[in-house]
């Protein structure tokens, strides 16, 4: 009888919802969790339904137990700082942050049309007019972000998604950082923040990153945006994705090449040539917006 009761108590205990389960935690906050739509080194992204707003959302879930203290205190806090600060039509909408003793949940807009990486894999390359439309939107987001003294530091095809209206949304601010302090203290604007970190993918890394020296992260976002444009136009990376800094520096040092098999305007090539240069010569966002390519007559098919 005692053994039977013990088994019954155990069965009842196992039947109770586990409060540490992310789905149960999110259910208490009003979300119905669905499939996994993304997986990274430190997080998983779930699709979910939000009945209160009658919309589908994406929820980034980070386990504190799996994060090293440095990552939790540095990179995660920077990401939370960025998403609390940024509101722009071409940056993913963030709805709320839920934090428990075990996890951090970031609830954001769901991008119905997936990432640019998925689009390139499906279509190989896009029309130049469509690429320019996407790039205009991306540059608007970068310009706004930089005006708020925040650098993204991980701009790549994977981190640019498309909503149901085929509009660009920049996502994943896990490597973002403040390059200057925002506010009224003008003395804080005198010296820019210099990064010593090698963030993101080697394929999108500018030369100053690959030399592992202190650098201003603002121009590195510009370089990475150029890699995005090149990949969308040509269906391949401009340099390489080899995970060796020395080899990457050598490849970049030979200069960017434009395959003759793909027809691209000279104006687009000129812009890329002005981006893929040493940091001292690299054009800023303001010049990109005034470039010939941005104002060329192109028809999107």
C-alpha positions as CSV (number, residue, x, y, z in Angstrom):
1,X,0.0,0.0,0.0
2,X,2.8,2.4,0.9
3,X,4.6,1.5,-2.3
4,X,1.5,2.0,-4.4
5,X,0.9,5.4,-2.8
6,X,4.6,6.4,-3.5
7,X,4.2,5.5,-7.1
8,X,1.0,7.5,-7.3
9,X,2.7,10.5,-5.7
10,X,5.6,10.2,-8.2
11,X,3.2,10.0,-11.1
12,X,1.3,13.0,-10.0
13,X,4.5,15.0,-9.5
14,X,5.7,14.0,-13.0
15,X,2.4,15.1,-14.4
16,X,2.8,18.6,-13.0
17,X,4.1,21.3,-15.5
18,X,7.8,21.9,-15.1
19,X,8.2,25.6,-14.2
20,X,11.7,25.6,-15.6
21,X,10.5,24.5,-19.0
22,X,10.6,27.6,-21.4
23,X,7.2,26.7,-22.9
24,X,5.6,26.8,-19.4
25,X,7.3,30.0,-18.4
26,X,6.2,31.7,-21.7
27,X,2.7,30.3,-21.3
28,X,2.4,32.1,-18.0
29,X,3.3,35.3,-19.9
30,X,0.6,34.6,-22.5
31,X,2.6,33.0,-25.3
32,X,1.9,29.7,-27.1
33,X,5.3,28.3,-28.1
34,X,5.7,26.5,-31.4
35,X,8.6,25.3,-33.5
36,X,12.3,26.2,-33.4
37,X,13.2,28.6,-36.2
38,X,16.8,29.4,-35.2
39,X,19.7,28.0,-33.3
40,X,22.9,29.7,-32.2
41,X,25.8,29.2,-29.9
42,X,24.1,30.8,-27.0
43,X,20.4,30.8,-27.9
44,X,17.5,29.2,-29.5
45,X,14.7,31.1,-31.4
46,X,11.2,29.8,-31.2
47,X,8.1,30.8,-33.1
48,X,5.2,31.6,-30.9
49,X,1.6,32.9,-31.0
50,X,0.7,35.9,-28.8
51,X,-3.1,35.8,-28.3
52,X,-3.3,39.1,-26.5
53,X,-2.1,40.9,-29.7
54,X,-3.3,38.2,-32.1
55,X,0.1,37.9,-33.8
56,X,2.9,35.5,-34.4
57,X,6.2,36.4,-32.8
58,X,9.7,35.1,-32.5
59,X,11.2,34.5,-29.1
60,X,15.0,34.3,-28.5
61,X,15.7,32.1,-25.5
62,X,19.0,32.3,-23.7
63,X,19.9,29.9,-20.9
64,X,21.9,31.6,-18.1
65,X,23.4,28.3,-17.1
66,X,24.9,27.8,-20.5
67,X,26.3,31.3,-20.7
68,X,29.7,32.0,-19.3
69,X,29.7,34.9,-16.8
70,X,31.7,37.1,-19.2
71,X,29.2,36.5,-22.0
72,X,26.2,37.1,-19.7
73,X,27.6,40.3,-18.2
74,X,29.1,41.7,-21.4
75,X,27.4,40.6,-24.6
76,X,24.0,39.8,-23.3
77,X,23.7,43.1,-21.4
78,X,24.9,45.0,-24.5
79,X,22.2,43.3,-26.6
80,X,19.5,44.2,-24.1
81,X,20.8,47.8,-24.0
82,X,20.7,48.0,-27.8
83,X,17.2,46.6,-28.2
84,X,15.8,48.9,-25.5
85,X,17.4,51.9,-27.3
86,X,16.6,51.2,-31.0
87,X,13.3,51.9,-32.8
88,X,13.5,52.0,-36.6
89,X,11.3,50.7,-39.4
90,X,14.2,48.5,-40.7
91,X,15.3,47.1,-37.4
92,X,13.2,44.3,-36.0
93,X,10.5,45.3,-33.5
94,X,11.2,44.2,-30.0
95,X,8.1,43.8,-27.8
96,X,9.3,42.7,-24.4
97,X,12.1,41.1,-22.4
98,X,11.3,38.4,-19.8
99,X,14.0,37.4,-17.3
100,X,13.9,34.6,-14.8
101,X,16.5,33.0,-12.6
102,X,17.3,30.5,-15.4
103,X,16.7,32.2,-18.7
104,X,16.3,35.5,-20.7
105,X,13.5,35.7,-23.2
106,X,13.5,38.4,-25.9
107,X,10.1,38.7,-27.7
108,X,10.3,40.2,-31.1
109,X,8.6,40.6,-34.5
110,X,8.4,37.5,-36.6
111,X,9.8,37.8,-40.1
112,X,7.5,35.9,-42.4
113,X,9.8,35.8,-45.4
114,X,13.0,34.5,-43.7
115,X,16.5,35.8,-44.0
116,X,18.5,37.1,-47.0
117,X,20.7,34.1,-46.6
118,X,17.7,31.8,-47.2
119,X,16.7,34.0,-50.2
120,X,20.1,33.8,-51.8
121,X,20.2,30.0,-51.4
122,X,16.9,29.8,-53.0
123,X,17.4,32.3,-55.9
124,X,21.2,32.3,-56.1
125,X,21.3,36.0,-57.0
126,X,18.8,38.9,-57.2
127,X,18.1,41.6,-59.7
128,X,20.2,44.7,-59.1
129,X,17.1,46.9,-58.5
130,X,15.9,44.6,-55.8
131,X,19.3,44.4,-54.2
132,X,19.5,48.2,-54.2
133,X,16.1,48.5,-52.5
134,X,17.2,46.1,-49.8
135,X,20.5,48.0,-49.4
136,X,18.9,51.4,-49.1
137,X,16.8,50.0,-46.3
138,X,19.8,48.4,-44.6
139,X,21.8,51.6,-44.9
140,X,18.9,53.5,-43.3
141,X,19.0,51.2,-40.4
142,X,22.8,51.4,-40.0
143,X,22.7,55.2,-40.3
144,X,20.1,55.4,-37.5
145,X,21.9,52.9,-35.4
146,X,25.2,54.7,-35.7
147,X,23.5,58.0,-34.9
148,X,22.5,56.4,-31.7
149,X,26.1,55.6,-31.0
150,X,25.6,51.8,-31.5
151,X,27.6,49.5,-33.8
152,X,26.1,46.2,-34.8
153,X,29.3,44.3,-35.5
154,X,27.6,41.2,-37.0
155,X,25.9,42.4,-40.1
156,X,25.5,39.5,-42.5
157,X,22.9,37.8,-44.7
158,X,21.8,35.6,-41.8
159,X,21.0,38.7,-39.6
160,X,18.9,40.5,-42.2
161,X,15.4,39.3,-42.5
162,X,12.3,40.2,-44.5
163,X,8.8,40.8,-43.2
164,X,5.6,39.9,-45.0
165,X,5.9,43.1,-47.1
166,X,9.4,42.2,-48.3
167,X,10.9,44.9,-46.1
168,X,14.4,44.6,-44.6
169,X,14.7,44.1,-40.8
170,X,18.1,44.0,-39.1
171,X,18.2,41.4,-36.3
172,X,20.6,39.9,-33.7
173,X,22.4,42.5,-31.6
174,X,24.4,40.0,-29.6
175,X,27.7,41.6,-30.7
176,X,26.5,45.2,-30.6
177,X,28.3,47.8,-28.6
178,X,28.1,51.5,-27.8
179,X,30.7,53.5,-29.5
180,X,30.1,56.7,-27.6
181,X,27.9,57.6,-24.7
182,X,24.5,59.0,-25.5
183,X,23.3,62.1,-23.6
184,X,24.2,65.6,-22.7
185,X,27.8,65.0,-21.6
186,X,29.6,66.3,-24.7
187,X,33.0,65.3,-23.3
188,X,31.9,61.7,-23.8
189,X,31.8,62.3,-27.5
190,X,35.4,63.4,-27.9
191,X,37.1,60.0,-28.1
192,X,35.4,57.1,-30.0
193,X,35.2,53.7,-28.5
194,X,37.9,51.3,-29.9
195,X,37.0,47.7,-30.1
196,X,39.6,44.9,-29.6
197,X,37.1,42.1,-30.3
198,X,37.0,40.0,-33.4
199,X,33.3,39.6,-33.8
200,X,31.1,37.9,-36.3
201,X,32.1,35.9,-39.4
202,X,35.4,36.0,-41.1
203,X,33.6,36.4,-44.5
204,X,32.3,39.8,-43.4
205,X,35.3,41.0,-41.4
206,X,37.2,44.1,-42.5
207,X,41.0,44.2,-42.6
208,X,41.3,46.1,-39.4
209,X,39.4,43.3,-37.6
210,X,41.6,40.6,-39.1
211,X,44.7,42.4,-37.9
212,X,43.4,42.0,-34.3
213,X,44.2,45.6,-33.5
214,X,42.1,48.3,-31.8
215,X,39.6,49.7,-34.3
216,X,36.5,51.9,-34.6
217,X,33.6,49.4,-35.1
218,X,31.5,51.9,-37.2
219,X,33.5,51.4,-40.4
220,X,33.4,47.7,-39.9
221,X,29.6,47.7,-40.2
222,X,30.1,49.5,-43.6
223,X,32.5,46.9,-44.8
224,X,30.1,44.1,-43.8
225,X,27.2,45.8,-45.6
226,X,29.3,45.8,-48.8
227,X,29.8,42.0,-48.4
228,X,26.0,41.7,-48.2
229,X,25.5,43.7,-51.4
230,X,28.1,41.7,-53.3
231,X,26.6,38.4,-52.2
232,X,23.2,39.5,-53.3
233,X,24.4,40.7,-56.7
234,X,26.7,37.8,-57.5
235,X,25.4,34.9,-55.5
236,X,28.8,34.4,-53.8
237,X,31.1,36.1,-51.3
238,X,33.5,38.8,-52.5
239,X,36.6,37.2,-50.8
240,X,36.4,34.0,-48.9
241,X,35.0,32.4,-45.8
242,X,38.2,30.6,-44.7
243,X,38.6,30.8,-40.9
244,X,42.2,32.0,-41.0
245,X,42.9,35.7,-40.5
246,X,46.2,35.7,-42.4
247,X,44.8,34.0,-45.5
248,X,41.8,36.3,-45.4
249,X,44.1,39.4,-45.2
250,X,46.0,38.1,-48.3
251,X,42.9,37.5,-50.3
252,X,41.5,40.9,-49.4
253,X,44.8,42.5,-50.2
254,X,44.5,41.3,-53.9
255,X,41.4,43.5,-54.2
256,X,37.8,42.8,-55.0
257,X,37.0,41.0,-58.3
258,X,33.7,41.2,-60.3
259,X,32.7,38.1,-62.2
260,X,32.0,38.9,-65.9
261,X,29.2,36.2,-65.9
262,X,26.9,38.5,-64.0
263,X,25.8,41.9,-65.4
264,X,26.1,44.6,-62.8
265,X,26.2,48.4,-63.4
266,X,29.5,50.3,-63.1
267,X,27.9,52.5,-60.5
268,X,27.4,49.4,-58.2
269,X,30.9,48.3,-58.7
270,X,32.3,51.8,-58.0
271,X,30.4,51.9,-54.7
272,X,31.8,48.5,-53.7
273,X,35.3,49.6,-54.6
274,X,34.9,52.6,-52.2
275,X,33.8,50.2,-49.4
276,X,36.4,47.5,-49.9
277,X,39.4,49.7,-49.0
278,X,41.5,50.3,-45.9
279,X,39.5,52.0,-43.2
280,X,41.1,55.4,-43.7
281,X,39.7,55.6,-47.2
282,X,36.4,53.8,-46.6
283,X,33.3,55.9,-47.4
284,X,30.8,56.6,-44.5
285,X,27.1,56.2,-44.6
286,X,26.4,59.8,-45.6
287,X,28.4,59.4,-48.8
288,X,26.9,56.0,-49.6
289,X,23.4,57.6,-49.5
290,X,24.6,60.2,-52.0
291,X,26.3,57.6,-54.3
292,X,25.5,57.4,-58.0
293,X,24.1,53.9,-57.6
294,X,21.5,55.0,-55.0
295,X,20.1,57.5,-57.6
296,X,20.4,55.4,-60.7
297,X,17.3,54.6,-62.7
298,X,16.6,50.9,-62.2
299,X,13.5,48.9,-62.7
300,X,12.7,46.1,-60.3
301,X,11.4,43.0,-62.2
